[in-house]
Amino acid sequence: DLGRLCGGGAHLRNLRRTAVGSFTAEQAMAPDVVELLSLPQAMRDYPHMTIDLAAAALVGNGRVLERERAGFVGDGPWAVIGPEGNLLAMYEASSVTLAKPAVVVA
């Protein structure tokens, strides 16, 4: 398709993905022996922030947060980690100053 869109021909015989983010082919396992990652490990390529217990209650209720005050750096999305090291939510920018939960983990 790419070759056609560029006005030329193209051919692909084999394609092998060697990595997706920090996950490499060397770390891959067969489906019958797979070991599940914890949610924080699975989201390790995303910027993350660890919050205290009071903020965790707000995040657990799906509160929209002020980005600067809450400590969100960059454009997101962000993994929000609780004080015990568990993934609480994934947040995304909803405006220049606010971040909203995309997913809250029960």
N, C-alpha and C positions, 0 to 999 in steps of 0.2 A: 504493500500500500504506500509506503514512504517513497519508494522508487517511482511509482506511478505519479504521485503528487508532485515530485520534483521534475517530472517530465522525462524520466529515463527508466531503465529497467532495473530490477533488483531480484535477487534470489537468496534465500536463506535455507541452508540445509540443516543446521543444528543451532540451537540456542540453549545456553546453560547459564542460569543465574548463579553467580558466585557469592553474592551477598545482598542483603536487604538491610540498609542501615548498618548497625554494628553486628547484625546476625550473619554469620558466615556459613558457607557450605560445609566447612569442617565441623561445625557445631550441629549440623543436621542429623536427625535420627530417623530410622525406619518407623513407620506408623505403629508397628506392633511393640516397639520398645520406647516409644516417646515418653519423655518426662515433661510434665507441664511446668511452666514457669509461673512464679507468683506474679500477680498483677504489676507490682512495681518493677520487677525484672522485665516483664513483657513491654513495659512502657519506657524503658531505659533511654531510648533515643530522644525522648521529648524533654524539653526544659521542665524542671520540676522545682517545687518548693515544699518545704516541710512546715507545717503550721502547728500551733499550740491547741490545747483542748477547747478553749473558748472559740477560736476560729473554726475548729472542726465541727462544732455544733451549727454554726452558720452555713458552712459548706454542706453539711448533711441535710439541711433544709432547703438547699438549692438557691441560696442567696446570691444575688448579683453583687459583685465586689468592686470597689474602686481599685483600679490596677496599681497605681503608685503606692497607695496606702497599704495594700495587701502584699506588695512586693513582687508583682508579676513583672518580669523583665523580658523585653523583646516583643515579638508579634504573636507568640503562642502557636499552637495550643500548649497548655501547661498541664502537667500531672501534679495533682495536689496530694501530698503525702501527709498522713496523720502522725501524731506524736509517737505512735507505736510502730510506725514504719509501713502501715497499710495504705493502699491507694484509696482515697476517698472520692475523688472526682477527676474528670478532665474538664478544664475550663478553656474557653475561647474568647477572643476579643469581641465585644458587642459594640464598642465605640472606642474612640481614642482614649477615653478615661475609664471605661468600665469593662469588666470581664464577667461572662455568664457561664454557668455550667452547661457543657454539652452532654455529659453523662455523670450522674451521681451514682456511686456504687453503694448498694444497700448493705 
